[in-house]
Structures are given as C-alpha cells and as structure tokens.
Amino acid sequence: MSNRGISKQFLEALQYDTGIGINRLLDLVKKDSSLCLEIRKDYINIYYRGGNLMKLSEQKGDFLFQEFF
C-alpha cells in the first residue's frame, strides 16, 4: 500500500498566496469542472477531461512543472 500526500509547504503553496503563484492552479481547478486535481506521493496531477495535463512536484523546496500536452 502506498501513502499519498504532499508536504505541509506544498499544501500551503496550493492554498495560499506565498508568492510562487501555485495557489492560482487550485483556484482554476475549483472553477473549471473539466479539470481535476489528484494528490499523489510527493506530487499532484491535474487532468483535463480525464487526460493528464500536468504534473507538479516538489523537490528540495523547489516546485517543478511537467506538461503533457
């Protein structure tokens, strides 16, 4: 069984304006029913109509985006 979760820093960056701008992703997902945010182990995926749109991960305090379109 794997554990799903992101760090406290990652969660705060998603929820609040910490100057990074990641919180705007969560706002977009909340407003657009065609988007879905899924929490994985140490990263999140954002899906558009079931297709993987992007991956956001945290590595050593930095956030890395990977696009899939």
mmCIF file of the N, C-alpha and C atoms, coordinates in Angstrom:
data_MODEL
# 
_entry.id   MODEL 
# 
loop_
_atom_site.group_PDB 
_atom_site.id 
_atom_site.type_symbol 
_atom_site.label_atom_id 
_atom_site.label_alt_id 
_atom_site.label_comp_id 
_atom_site.label_asym_id 
_atom_site.label_entity_id 
_atom_site.label_seq_id 
_atom_site.pdbx_PDB_ins_code 
_atom_site.Cartn_x 
_atom_site.Cartn_y 
_atom_site.Cartn_z 
_atom_site.occupancy 
_atom_site.B_iso_or_equiv 
_atom_site.pdbx_formal_charge 
_atom_site.auth_seq_id 
_atom_site.auth_comp_id 
_atom_site.auth_asym_id 
_atom_site.auth_atom_id 
_atom_site.pdbx_PDB_model_num 
ATOM 1   N N  . MET A 1 1  ? 0.843   -1.174 0.000   1.00 0.00 ? 1  MET A N  1 
ATOM 2   C CA . MET A 1 1  ? 0.000   0.000  0.000   1.00 0.00 ? 1  MET A CA 1 
ATOM 3   C C  . MET A 1 1  ? 0.892   1.242  0.000   1.00 0.00 ? 1  MET A C  1 
ATOM 4   N N  . SER A 1 2  ? 0.609   2.191  -0.882  1.00 0.00 ? 2  SER A N  1 
ATOM 5   C CA . SER A 1 2  ? 1.402   3.415  -0.933  1.00 0.00 ? 2  SER A CA 1 
ATOM 6   C C  . SER A 1 2  ? 0.678   4.532  -0.195  1.00 0.00 ? 2  SER A C  1 
ATOM 7   N N  . ASN A 1 3  ? 1.456   5.437  0.333   1.00 0.00 ? 3  ASN A N  1 
ATOM 8   C CA . ASN A 1 3  ? 0.898   6.606  1.004   1.00 0.00 ? 3  ASN A CA 1 
ATOM 9   C C  . ASN A 1 3  ? 0.799   7.752  0.020   1.00 0.00 ? 3  ASN A C  1 
ATOM 10  N N  . ARG A 1 4  ? -0.317  8.413  0.040   1.00 0.00 ? 4  ARG A N  1 
ATOM 11  C CA . ARG A 1 4  ? -0.481  9.594  -0.797  1.00 0.00 ? 4  ARG A CA 1 
ATOM 12  C C  . ARG A 1 4  ? -0.351  10.805 0.098   1.00 0.00 ? 4  ARG A C  1 
ATOM 13  N N  . GLY A 1 5  ? 0.326   11.787 -0.402  1.00 0.00 ? 5  GLY A N  1 
ATOM 14  C CA . GLY A 1 5  ? 0.418   13.011 0.380   1.00 0.00 ? 5  GLY A CA 1 
ATOM 15  C C  . GLY A 1 5  ? 1.482   13.939 -0.135  1.00 0.00 ? 5  GLY A C  1 
ATOM 16  N N  . ILE A 1 6  ? 1.309   15.197 0.226   1.00 0.00 ? 6  ILE A N  1 
ATOM 17  C CA . ILE A 1 6  ? 2.271   16.217 -0.125  1.00 0.00 ? 6  ILE A CA 1 
ATOM 18  C C  . ILE A 1 6  ? 2.702   16.903 1.164   1.00 0.00 ? 6  ILE A C  1 
ATOM 19  N N  . SER A 1 7  ? 3.825   17.586 1.107   1.00 0.00 ? 7  SER A N  1 
ATOM 20  C CA . SER A 1 7  ? 4.365   18.229 2.302   1.00 0.00 ? 7  SER A CA 1 
ATOM 21  C C  . SER A 1 7  ? 3.482   19.396 2.740   1.00 0.00 ? 7  SER A C  1 
ATOM 22  N N  . LYS A 1 8  ? 3.692   19.816 3.960   1.00 0.00 ? 8  LYS A N  1 
ATOM 23  C CA . LYS A 1 8  ? 2.960   20.961 4.500   1.00 0.00 ? 8  LYS A CA 1 
ATOM 24  C C  . LYS A 1 8  ? 3.260   22.211 3.660   1.00 0.00 ? 8  LYS A C  1 
ATOM 25  N N  . GLN A 1 9  ? 4.508   22.395 3.256   1.00 0.00 ? 9  GLN A N  1 
ATOM 26  C CA . GLN A 1 9  ? 4.902   23.537 2.424   1.00 0.00 ? 9  GLN A CA 1 
ATOM 27  C C  . GLN A 1 9  ? 4.166   23.511 1.082   1.00 0.00 ? 9  GLN A C  1 
ATOM 28  N N  . PHE A 1 10 ? 4.070   22.327 0.494   1.00 0.00 ? 10 PHE A N  1 
ATOM 29  C CA . PHE A 1 10 ? 3.380   22.158 -0.788  1.00 0.00 ? 10 PHE A CA 1 
ATOM 30  C C  . PHE A 1 10 ? 1.903   22.515 -0.626  1.00 0.00 ? 10 PHE A C  1 
ATOM 31  N N  . LEU A 1 11 ? 1.279   21.995 0.391   1.00 0.00 ? 11 LEU A N  1 
ATOM 32  C CA . LEU A 1 11 ? -0.133  22.262 0.660   1.00 0.00 ? 11 LEU A CA 1 
ATOM 33  C C  . LEU A 1 11 ? -0.383  23.750 0.879   1.00 0.00 ? 11 LEU A C  1 
ATOM 34  N N  . GLU A 1 12 ? 0.475   24.403 1.644   1.00 0.00 ? 12 GLU A N  1 
ATOM 35  C CA . GLU A 1 12 ? 0.316   25.835 1.895   1.00 0.00 ? 12 GLU A CA 1 
ATOM 36  C C  . GLU A 1 12 ? 0.493   26.645 0.608   1.00 0.00 ? 12 GLU A C  1 
ATOM 37  N N  . ALA A 1 13 ? 1.423   26.236 -0.258  1.00 0.00 ? 13 ALA A N  1 
ATOM 38  C CA . ALA A 1 13 ? 1.628   26.923 -1.537  1.00 0.00 ? 13 ALA A CA 1 
ATOM 39  C C  . ALA A 1 13 ? 0.394   26.794 -2.429  1.00 0.00 ? 13 ALA A C  1 
ATOM 40  N N  . LEU A 1 14 ? -0.303  25.660 -2.343  1.00 0.00 ? 14 LEU A N  1 
ATOM 41  C CA . LEU A 1 14 ? -1.537  25.468 -3.116  1.00 0.00 ? 14 LEU A CA 1 
ATOM 42  C C  . LEU A 1 14 ? -2.696  26.291 -2.557  1.00 0.00 ? 14 LEU A C  1 
ATOM 43  N N  . GLN A 1 15 ? -2.741  26.422 -1.254  1.00 0.00 ? 15 GLN A N  1 
ATOM 44  C CA . GLN A 1 15 ? -3.882  27.068 -0.615  1.00 0.00 ? 15 GLN A CA 1 
ATOM 45  C C  . GLN A 1 15 ? -3.762  28.583 -0.500  1.00 0.00 ? 15 GLN A C  1 
ATOM 46  N N  . TYR A 1 16 ? -2.544  29.085 -0.327  1.00 0.00 ? 16 TYR A N  1 
ATOM 47  C CA . TYR A 1 16 ? -2.352  30.499 -0.031  1.00 0.00 ? 16 TYR A CA 1 
ATOM 48  C C  . TYR A 1 16 ? -1.385  31.143 -1.022  1.00 0.00 ? 16 TYR A C  1 
ATOM 49  N N  . ASP A 1 17 ? -1.464  32.453 -1.128  1.00 0.00 ? 17 ASP A N  1 
ATOM 50  C CA . ASP A 1 17 ? -0.545  33.192 -1.989  1.00 0.00 ? 17 ASP A CA 1 
ATOM 51  C C  . ASP A 1 17 ? 0.783   33.336 -1.254  1.00 0.00 ? 17 ASP A C  1 
ATOM 52  N N  . THR A 1 18 ? 1.726   32.474 -1.585  1.00 0.00 ? 18 THR A N  1 
ATOM 53  C CA . THR A 1 18 ? 3.050   32.507 -0.958  1.00 0.00 ? 18 THR A CA 1 
ATOM 54  C C  . THR A 1 18 ? 4.072   33.183 -1.860  1.00 0.00 ? 18 THR A C  1 
ATOM 55  N N  . GLY A 1 19 ? 3.601   33.809 -2.921  1.00 0.00 ? 19 GLY A N  1 
ATOM 56  C CA . GLY A 1 19 ? 4.486   34.493 -3.837  1.00 0.00 ? 19 GLY A CA 1 
ATOM 57  C C  . GLY A 1 19 ? 4.940   33.635 -5.005  1.00 0.00 ? 19 GLY A C  1 
ATOM 58  N N  . ILE A 1 20 ? 4.611   32.345 -4.986  1.00 0.00 ? 20 ILE A N  1 
ATOM 59  C CA . ILE A 1 20 ? 5.025   31.420 -6.041  1.00 0.00 ? 20 ILE A CA 1 
ATOM 60  C C  . ILE A 1 20 ? 3.992   31.378 -7.161  1.00 0.00 ? 20 ILE A C  1 
ATOM 61  N N  . GLY A 1 21 ? 2.717   31.522 -6.819  1.00 0.00 ? 21 GLY A N  1 
ATOM 62  C CA . GLY A 1 21 ? 1.644   31.515 -7.803  1.00 0.00 ? 21 GLY A CA 1 
ATOM 63  C C  . GLY A 1 21 ? 0.955   30.175 -7.982  1.00 0.00 ? 21 GLY A C  1 
ATOM 64  N N  . ILE A 1 22 ? 1.387   29.169 -7.234  1.00 0.00 ? 22 ILE A N  1 
ATOM 65  C CA . ILE A 1 22 ? 0.792   27.836 -7.365  1.00 0.00 ? 22 ILE A CA 1 
ATOM 66  C C  . ILE A 1 22 ? -0.663  27.835 -6.909  1.00 0.00 ? 22 ILE A C  1 
ATOM 67  N N  . ASN A 1 23 ? -1.001  28.717 -5.987  1.00 0.00 ? 23 ASN A N  1 
ATOM 68  C CA . ASN A 1 23 ? -2.377  28.771 -5.491  1.00 0.00 ? 23 ASN A CA 1 
ATOM 69  C C  . ASN A 1 23 ? -3.371  29.075 -6.608  1.00 0.00 ? 23 ASN A C  1 
ATOM 70  N N  . ARG A 1 24 ? -2.910  29.731 -7.667  1.00 0.00 ? 24 ARG A N  1 
ATOM 71  C CA . ARG A 1 24 ? -3.802  30.034 -8.787  1.00 0.00 ? 24 ARG A CA 1 
ATOM 72  C C  . ARG A 1 24 ? -4.240  28.759 -9.516  1.00 0.00 ? 24 ARG A C  1 
ATOM 73  N N  . LEU A 1 25 ? -3.392  27.717 -9.479  1.00 0.00 ? 25 LEU A N  1 
ATOM 74  C CA . LEU A 1 25 ? -3.782  26.432 -10.084 1.00 0.00 ? 25 LEU A CA 1 
ATOM 75  C C  . LEU A 1 25 ? -4.992  25.850 -9.374  1.00 0.00 ? 25 LEU A C  1 
ATOM 76  N N  . LEU A 1 26 ? -4.945  25.847 -8.057  1.00 0.00 ? 26 LEU A N  1 
ATOM 77  C CA . LEU A 1 26 ? -6.060  25.317 -7.284  1.00 0.00 ? 26 LEU A CA 1 
ATOM 78  C C  . LEU A 1 26 ? -7.328  26.127 -7.550  1.00 0.00 ? 26 LEU A C  1 
ATOM 79  N N  . ASP A 1 27 ? -7.197  27.447 -7.644  1.00 0.00 ? 27 ASP A N  1 
ATOM 80  C CA . ASP A 1 27 ? -8.354  28.291 -7.956  1.00 0.00 ? 27 ASP A CA 1 
ATOM 81  C C  . ASP A 1 27 ? -8.952  27.925 -9.314  1.00 0.00 ? 27 ASP A C  1 
ATOM 82  N N  . LEU A 1 28 ? -8.093  27.699 -10.311 1.00 0.00 ? 28 LEU A N  1 
ATOM 83  C CA . LEU A 1 28 ? -8.574  27.320 -11.641 1.00 0.00 ? 28 LEU A CA 1 
ATOM 84  C C  . LEU A 1 28 ? -9.317  25.988 -11.616 1.00 0.00 ? 28 LEU A C  1 
ATOM 85  N N  . VAL A 1 29 ? -8.756  25.021 -10.901 1.00 0.00 ? 29 VAL A N  1 
ATOM 86  C CA . VAL A 1 29 ? -9.381  23.693 -10.830 1.00 0.00 ? 29 VAL A CA 1 
ATOM 87  C C  . VAL A 1 29 ? -10.742 23.789 -10.141 1.00 0.00 ? 29 VAL A C  1 
ATOM 88  N N  . LYS A 1 30 ? -10.836 24.605 -9.121  1.00 0.00 ? 30 LYS A N  1 
ATOM 89  C CA . LYS A 1 30 ? -12.104 24.772 -8.410  1.00 0.00 ? 30 LYS A CA 1 
ATOM 90  C C  . LYS A 1 30 ? -13.185 25.394 -9.299  1.00 0.00 ? 30 LYS A C  1 
ATOM 91  N N  . LYS A 1 31 ? -12.768 26.275 -10.214 1.00 0.00 ? 31 LYS A N  1 
ATOM 92  C CA . LYS A 1 31 ? -13.726 26.991 -11.057 1.00 0.00 ? 31 LYS A CA 1 
ATOM 93  C C  . LYS A 1 31 ? -14.100 26.251 -12.335 1.00 0.00 ? 31 LYS A C  1 
ATOM 94  N N  . ASP A 1 32 ? -13.297 25.292 -12.756 1.00 0.00 ? 32 ASP A N  1 
ATOM 95  C CA . ASP A 1 32 ? -13.497 24.626 -14.049 1.00 0.00 ? 32 ASP A CA 1 
ATOM 96  C C  . ASP A 1 32 ? -13.800 23.137 -13.828 1.00 0.00 ? 32 ASP A C  1 
ATOM 97  N N  . SER A 1 33 ? -15.019 22.738 -14.102 1.00 0.00 ? 33 SER A N  1 
ATOM 98  C CA . SER A 1 33 ? -15.429 21.355 -13.848 1.00 0.00 ? 33 SER A CA 1 
ATOM 99  C C  . SER A 1 33 ? -14.768 20.352 -14.796 1.00 0.00 ? 33 SER A C  1 
ATOM 100 N N  . SER A 1 34 ? -14.109 20.818 -15.847 1.00 0.00 ? 34 SER A N  1 
ATOM 101 C CA . SER A 1 34 ? -13.408 19.897 -16.746 1.00 0.00 ? 34 SER A CA 1 
ATOM 102 C C  . SER A 1 34 ? -12.004 19.572 -16.248 1.00 0.00 ? 34 SER A C  1 
ATOM 103 N N  . LEU A 1 35 ? -11.565 20.242 -15.155 1.00 0.00 ? 35 LEU A N  1 
ATOM 104 C CA . LEU A 1 35 ? -10.257 19.980 -14.556 1.00 0.00 ? 35 LEU A CA 1 
ATOM 105 C C  . LEU A 1 35 ? -10.417 19.181 -13.274 1.00 0.00 ? 35 LEU A C  1 
ATOM 106 N N  . CYS A 1 36 ? -9.430  18.350 -13.003 1.00 0.00 ? 36 CYS A N  1 
ATOM 107 C CA . CYS A 1 36 ? -9.431  17.533 -11.787 1.00 0.00 ? 36 CYS A CA 1 
ATOM 108 C C  . CYS A 1 36 ? -8.014  17.510 -11.222 1.00 0.00 ? 36 CYS A C  1 
ATOM 109 N N  . LEU A 1 37 ? -7.866  17.779 -9.943  1.00 0.00 ? 37 LEU A N  1 
ATOM 110 C CA . LEU A 1 37 ? -6.575  17.727 -9.263  1.00 0.00 ? 37 LEU A CA 1 
ATOM 111 C C  . LEU A 1 37 ? -6.519  16.461 -8.422  1.00 0.00 ? 37 LEU A C  1 
ATOM 112 N N  . GLU A 1 38 ? -5.480  15.666 -8.608  1.00 0.00 ? 38 GLU A N  1 
ATOM 113 C CA . GLU A 1 38 ? -5.296  14.424 -7.857  1.00 0.00 ? 38 GLU A CA 1 
ATOM 114 C C  . GLU A 1 38 ? -3.971  14.478 -7.107  1.00 0.00 ? 38 GLU A C  1 
ATOM 115 N N  . ILE A 1 39 ? -4.013  14.167 -5.821  1.00 0.00 ? 39 ILE A N  1 
ATOM 116 C CA . ILE A 1 39 ? -2.802  14.141 -4.994  1.00 0.00 ? 39 ILE A CA 1 
ATOM 117 C C  . ILE A 1 39 ? -2.169  12.768 -5.081  1.00 0.00 ? 39 ILE A C  1 
ATOM 118 N N  . ARG A 1 40 ? -0.903  12.754 -5.351  1.00 0.00 ? 40 ARG A N  1 
ATOM 119 C CA . ARG A 1 40 ? -0.111  11.526 -5.410  1.00 0.00 ? 40 ARG A CA 1 
ATOM 120 C C  . ARG A 1 40 ? 0.959   11.598 -4.328  1.00 0.00 ? 40 ARG A C  1 
ATOM 121 N N  . LYS A 1 41 ? 1.933   10.721 -4.393  1.00 0.00 ? 41 LYS A N  1 
ATOM 122 C CA . LYS A 1 41 ? 3.040   10.730 -3.429  1.00 0.00 ? 41 LYS A CA 1 
ATOM 123 C C  . LYS A 1 41 ? 4.025   11.812 -3.841  1.00 0.00 ? 41 LYS A C  1 
ATOM 124 N N  . ASP A 1 42 ? 4.097   12.882 -3.089  1.00 0.00 ? 42 ASP A N  1 
ATOM 125 C CA . ASP A 1 42 ? 5.027   13.995 -3.291  1.00 0.00 ? 42 ASP A CA 1 
ATOM 126 C C  . ASP A 1 42 ? 4.773   14.810 -4.555  1.00 0.00 ? 42 ASP A C  1 
ATOM 127 N N  . TYR A 1 43 ? 3.622   14.665 -5.195  1.00 0.00 ? 43 TYR A N  1 
ATOM 128 C CA . TYR A 1 43 ? 3.300   15.486 -6.355  1.00 0.00 ? 43 TYR A CA 1 
ATOM 129 C C  . TYR A 1 43 ? 1.794   15.494 -6.570  1.00 0.00 ? 43 TYR A C  1 
ATOM 130 N N  . ILE A 1 44 ? 1.359   16.378 -7.454  1.00 0.00 ? 44 ILE A N  1 
ATOM 131 C CA . ILE A 1 44 ? -0.046  16.399 -7.852  1.00 0.00 ? 44 ILE A CA 1 
ATOM 132 C C  . ILE A 1 44 ? -0.122  16.291 -9.372  1.00 0.00 ? 44 ILE A C  1 
ATOM 133 N N  . ASN A 1 45 ? -1.207  15.738 -9.851  1.00 0.00 ? 45 ASN A N  1 
ATOM 134 C CA . ASN A 1 45 ? -1.513  15.718 -11.275 1.00 0.00 ? 45 ASN A CA 1 
ATOM 135 C C  . ASN A 1 45 ? -2.769  16.540 -11.483 1.00 0.00 ? 45 ASN A C  1 
ATOM 136 N N  . ILE A 1 46 ? -2.805  17.267 -12.594 1.00 0.00 ? 46 ILE A N  1 
ATOM 137 C CA . ILE A 1 46 ? -4.014  17.962 -12.996 1.00 0.00 ? 46 ILE A CA 1 
ATOM 138 C C  . ILE A 1 46 ? -4.442  17.351 -14.322 1.00 0.00 ? 46 ILE A C  1 
ATOM 139 N N  . TYR A 1 47 ? -5.688  16.911 -14.347 1.00 0.00 ? 47 TYR A N  1 
ATOM 140 C CA . TYR A 1 47 ? -6.255  16.254 -15.513 1.00 0.00 ? 47 TYR A CA 1 
ATOM 141 C C  . TYR A 1 47 ? -7.275  17.163 -16.176 1.00 0.00 ? 47 TYR A C  1 
ATOM 142 N N  . TYR A 1 48 ? -7.323  17.113 -17.499 1.00 0.00 ? 48 TYR A N  1 
ATOM 143 C CA . TYR A 1 48 ? -8.332  17.820 -18.272 1.00 0.00 ? 48 TYR A CA 1 
ATOM 144 C C  . TYR A 1 48 ? -9.179  16.777 -18.987 1.00 0.00 ? 48 TYR A C  1 
ATOM 145 N N  . ARG A 1 49 ? -10.428 16.681 -18.592 1.00 0.00 ? 49 ARG A N  1 
ATOM 146 C CA . ARG A 1 49 ? -11.370 15.708 -19.175 1.00 0.00 ? 49 ARG A CA 1 
ATOM 147 C C  . ARG A 1 49 ? -10.798 14.298 -19.201 1.00 0.00 ? 49 ARG A C  1 
ATOM 148 N N  . GLY A 1 50 ? -10.100 13.939 -18.112 1.00 0.00 ? 50 GLY A N  1 
ATOM 149 C CA . GLY A 1 50 ? -9.564  12.586 -17.964 1.00 0.00 ? 50 GLY A CA 1 
ATOM 150 C C  . GLY A 1 50 ? -8.160  12.394 -18.483 1.00 0.00 ? 50 GLY A C  1 
ATOM 151 N N  . GLY A 1 51 ? -7.650  13.338 -19.253 1.00 0.00 ? 51 GLY A N  1 
ATOM 152 C CA . GLY A 1 51 ? -6.293  13.237 -19.779 1.00 0.00 ? 51 GLY A CA 1 
ATOM 153 C C  . GLY A 1 51 ? -5.317  14.004 -18.892 1.00 0.00 ? 51 GLY A C  1 
ATOM 154 N N  . ASN A 1 52 ? -4.139  13.442 -18.695 1.00 0.00 ? 52 ASN A N  1 
ATOM 155 C CA . ASN A 1 52 ? -3.145  14.069 -17.835 1.00 0.00 ? 52 ASN A CA 1 
ATOM 156 C C  . ASN A 1 52 ? -2.624  15.347 -18.490 1.00 0.00 ? 52 ASN A C  1 
ATOM 157 N N  . LEU A 1 53 ? -2.883  16.472 -17.871 1.00 0.00 ? 53 LEU A N  1 
ATOM 158 C CA . LEU A 1 53 ? -2.487  17.770 -18.401 1.00 0.00 ? 53 LEU A CA 1 
ATOM 159 C C  . LEU A 1 53 ? -1.118  18.189 -17.879 1.00 0.00 ? 53 LEU A C  1 
ATOM 160 N N  . MET A 1 54 ? -0.910  18.017 -16.566 1.00 0.00 ? 54 MET A N  1 
ATOM 161 C CA . MET A 1 54 ? 0.362   18.426 -15.991 1.00 0.00 ? 54 MET A CA 1 
ATOM 162 C C  . MET A 1 54 ? 0.630   17.756 -14.658 1.00 0.00 ? 54 MET A C  1 
ATOM 163 N N  . LYS A 1 55 ? 1.898   17.737 -14.312 1.00 0.00 ? 55 LYS A N  1 
ATOM 164 C CA . LYS A 1 55 ? 2.363   17.207 -13.034 1.00 0.00 ? 55 LYS A CA 1 
ATOM 165 C C  . LYS A 1 55 ? 3.131   18.328 -12.340 1.00 0.00 ? 55 LYS A C  1 
ATOM 166 N N  . LEU A 1 56 ? 2.874   18.506 -11.047 1.00 0.00 ? 56 LEU A N  1 
ATOM 167 C CA . LEU A 1 56 ? 3.588   19.480 -10.241 1.00 0.00 ? 56 LEU A CA 1 
ATOM 168 C C  . LEU A 1 56 ? 4.190   18.735 -9.066  1.00 0.00 ? 56 LEU A C  1 
ATOM 169 N N  . SER A 1 57 ? 5.509   18.790 -8.958  1.00 0.00 ? 57 SER A N  1 
ATOM 170 C CA . SER A 1 57 ? 6.178   18.080 -7.877  1.00 0.00 ? 57 SER A CA 1 
ATOM 171 C C  . SER A 1 57 ? 7.066   19.032 -7.091  1.00 0.00 ? 57 SER A C  1 
ATOM 172 N N  . GLU A 1 58 ? 7.408   18.609 -5.893  1.00 0.00 ? 58 GLU A N  1 
ATOM 173 C CA . GLU A 1 58 ? 8.295   19.385 -5.031  1.00 0.00 ? 58 GLU A CA 1 
ATOM 174 C C  . GLU A 1 58 ? 9.578   18.590 -4.836  1.00 0.00 ? 58 GLU A C  1 
ATOM 175 N N  . GLN A 1 59 ? 10.693  19.244 -5.091  1.00 0.00 ? 59 GLN A N  1 
ATOM 176 C CA . GLN A 1 59 ? 11.990  18.607 -4.882  1.00 0.00 ? 59 GLN A CA 1 
ATOM 177 C C  . GLN A 1 59 ? 12.926  19.593 -4.206  1.00 0.00 ? 59 GLN A C  1 
ATOM 178 N N  . LYS A 1 60 ? 13.311  19.272 -2.994  1.00 0.00 ? 60 LYS A N  1 
ATOM 179 C CA . LYS A 1 60 ? 14.239  20.099 -2.218  1.00 0.00 ? 60 LYS A CA 1 
ATOM 180 C C  . LYS A 1 60 ? 13.768  21.545 -2.095  1.00 0.00 ? 60 LYS A C  1 
ATOM 181 N N  . GLY A 1 61 ? 12.485  21.723 -1.846  1.00 0.00 ? 61 GLY A N  1 
ATOM 182 C CA . GLY A 1 61 ? 11.922  23.049 -1.647  1.00 0.00 ? 61 GLY A CA 1 
ATOM 183 C C  . GLY A 1 61 ? 11.562  23.802 -2.912  1.00 0.00 ? 61 GLY A C  1 
ATOM 184 N N  . ASP A 1 62 ? 11.877  23.252 -4.076  1.00 0.00 ? 62 ASP A N  1 
ATOM 185 C CA . ASP A 1 62 ? 11.510  23.867 -5.347  1.00 0.00 ? 62 ASP A CA 1 
ATOM 186 C C  . ASP A 1 62 ? 10.331  23.122 -5.958  1.00 0.00 ? 62 ASP A C  1 
ATOM 187 N N  . PHE A 1 63 ? 9.556   23.820 -6.785  1.00 0.00 ? 63 PHE A N  1 
ATOM 188 C CA . PHE A 1 63 ? 8.418   23.209 -7.456  1.00 0.00 ? 63 PHE A CA 1 
ATOM 189 C C  . PHE A 1 63 ? 8.728   23.061 -8.933  1.00 0.00 ? 63 PHE A C  1 
ATOM 190 N N  . LEU A 1 64 ? 8.472   21.882 -9.459  1.00 0.00 ? 64 LEU A N  1 
ATOM 191 C CA . LEU A 1 64 ? 8.764   21.565 -10.846 1.00 0.00 ? 64 LEU A CA 1 
ATOM 192 C C  . LEU A 1 64 ? 7.485   21.215 -11.582 1.00 0.00 ? 64 LEU A C  1 
ATOM 193 N N  . PHE A 1 65 ? 7.274   21.825 -12.749 1.00 0.00 ? 65 PHE A N  1 
ATOM 194 C CA . PHE A 1 65 ? 6.119   21.557 -13.587 1.00 0.00 ? 65 PHE A CA 1 
ATOM 195 C C  . PHE A 1 65 ? 6.542   20.667 -14.754 1.00 0.00 ? 65 PHE A C  1 
ATOM 196 N N  . GLN A 1 66 ? 5.669   19.723 -15.077 1.00 0.00 ? 66 GLN A N  1 
ATOM 197 C CA . GLN A 1 66 ? 5.863   18.912 -16.275 1.00 0.00 ? 66 GLN A CA 1 
ATOM 198 C C  . GLN A 1 66 ? 4.536   18.907 -17.026 1.00 0.00 ? 66 GLN A C  1 
ATOM 199 N N  . GLU A 1 67 ? 4.568   19.341 -18.282 1.00 0.00 ? 67 GLU A N  1 
ATOM 200 C CA . GLU A 1 67 ? 3.350   19.398 -19.102 1.00 0.00 ? 67 GLU A CA 1 
ATOM 201 C C  . GLU A 1 67 ? 3.239   18.146 -19.951 1.00 0.00 ? 67 GLU A C  1 
ATOM 202 N N  . PHE A 1 68 ? 2.005   17.749 -20.238 1.00 0.00 ? 68 PHE A N  1 
ATOM 203 C CA . PHE A 1 68 ? 1.754   16.532 -21.017 1.00 0.00 ? 68 PHE A CA 1 
ATOM 204 C C  . PHE A 1 68 ? 0.889   16.786 -22.241 1.00 0.00 ? 68 PHE A C  1 
ATOM 205 N N  . PHE A 1 69 ? 0.935   17.967 -22.806 1.00 0.00 ? 69 PHE A N  1 
ATOM 206 C CA . PHE A 1 69 ? 0.101   18.227 -23.985 1.00 0.00 ? 69 PHE A CA 1 
ATOM 207 C C  . PHE A 1 69 ? 0.926   18.621 -25.157 1.00 0.00 ? 69 PHE A C  1 
# 
